Amino acid sequence: MENIRIQLDASEIPTHWYNVVADMPKPPAPPLGPDGQPVAAEKMLEIFPPNLLEQEMSAERWIAIPEEVREIYRLWRPAPLCRATRLEQALGTPAKIYYKYEGGSPAGSHKPNTAIPQAWYNRQAGIKRLSTETGAGQWGSSIALAGQMFGMEVRVYMVKVSYEQKAARRSLMRTWGAEVFASPTSQTQAGRDILAKDPFSPGSLGIAIAEAVEEAASRKDTNYVLGSVLNHVILHQTVIGLEAKKQFEKIGEYPDMIFAPCGGGSNFGGIAFPFLADKAAGRNIRLVAVEPSSCPTLTRGHYAYDYGDSSGYTPLMLMYTLGHDFVPPGIHAGGLRYHGDSPLVSQLYHEGLIEAVAVNQLATFEAGVQFARTEGIVPAPESCHGIRAVIDEALRCKETGEAKTLLFCLSGHGHFDMTSYDRYFAGELEDYAYPAEAIEAALQHLPKVG
Ligand SMILES: *Cc1c(COP(=O)(O)O)cnc(C)c1O
């Protein structure tokens, strides 16, 4: 069978990131303080450097990628675009299935695409230490790598359940020189408050963010970095979609639909937004974010101003949310367990320019195993969500006889997640649809502003 792999050369790594704000029907809603007023820049400068803050607020369509960042991107970029011919054949579908593979980075996912520039911009601004949170460890390991590249210290607050379950990711972070703590810790007020209420708290991303932000706000030499959600993070991830567009041009094709797993929205925005520019110009293309039915932020959450963390340290952002005190069930796609979503993705979803679907855990592993057995790559549990949705679409095409061109983001490999696969094979995993009452209850605690 023919192997189709569309490669670019190093000179074709994008020179600019694409900022979707330039093509949005309405400007993004501003982040607000607890008083309901837009947050003052000085407040944000306590934890972010001015150059990244400028990107966060920018409406410029193209933003130049620093040469030193492109140099490091070359370690794994351009990322291949591959056609999954064996999967197509196994499904018996007339659809063509393409995937953009982001698992070739040193950390094994798309996250270094933003970790590298975030560390670089902080270093340029004279910052020597970075603090952050991580769930399953993909972001923590990416920022550990990036900090190491620029000689910076990195502190990672890792959600306690994951710290205990994902020992190998912890080791990876330490190998790249980072300090890793199980959150909640007793080192921050946010952590101590949680431990006073529940000494056995399993932690959550919201809690870990509160700890990392508190540390950055309390030290001049330390800034906070976030692996998803924010505008500048999604901006950096657009290298994925920009490369994919060039690769499709080379073969004279164009996708009808794009799928990506969606936690905070960065790999989805990264692959989809460069194509949204064409949609804004009248081209017909459907962009689908895929989330777990246990953490159904876009499909069942409310569009409202909410905090990014559990303690209310972050500004309020207008986004789809399940409530900032939502503690999601312990599904294996750790990177998709976030109560909120990117404000840019949320706004575009609210305006009907993108779509979202929710899929069940067992069906995602089934899809991941089918992908591994046909295409070889073992996908991360998060990536299995995108694969599930693409397989479902390919099966619909089989019924209707449509030969659609489908693209999905294979956001990472699953080599550090093999115990999750083992538990799937042992029949120990469950589907968990979040109950409507729990969603209503969490939404009762939404801050009353905006
Ligand atoms: C973190 C992660 C995700 C989800 O995060 P987004 O910001 O929504 O992209 C998806 N896949 C992998 C492999 C991840 O590491």
The ligand as a MOL file (V3000), in Angstrom:
LIG
                    3D

  0  0  0     0  0            999 V3000
M  V30 BEGIN CTAB
M  V30 COUNTS 15 15 0 0 0
M  V30 BEGIN ATOM
M  V30 1 C -2.4030 19.1420 26.3680 0
M  V30 2 C -2.7830 18.2430 25.2790 0
M  V30 3 C -4.0330 18.3450 24.6150 0
M  V30 4 C -5.0880 19.3290 25.0150 0
M  V30 5 O -4.7110 20.6720 25.1040 0
M  V30 6 P -5.1570 21.7550 24.0530 0
M  V30 7 O -4.6650 23.0440 24.5930 0
M  V30 8 O -6.6530 21.7080 23.9400 0
M  V30 9 O -4.5000 21.4230 22.7750 0
M  V30 10 C -4.2920 17.4950 23.5680 0
M  V30 11 N -3.4010 16.5570 23.1880 0
M  V30 12 C -2.2060 16.4200 23.8040 0
M  V30 13 C -1.2780 15.3540 23.3400 0
M  V30 14 C -1.8600 17.2640 24.8560 0
M  V30 15 O -0.6740 17.1390 25.4440 0
M  V30 END ATOM
M  V30 BEGIN BOND
M  V30 1 1 1 2
M  V30 2 1 2 3
M  V30 3 2 2 14
M  V30 4 1 3 4
M  V30 5 2 3 10
M  V30 6 1 4 5
M  V30 7 1 5 6
M  V30 8 2 6 7
M  V30 9 1 6 8
M  V30 10 1 6 9
M  V30 11 1 10 11
M  V30 12 2 11 12
M  V30 13 1 12 13
M  V30 14 1 12 14
M  V30 15 1 14 15
M  V30 END BOND
M  V30 END CTAB
M  END
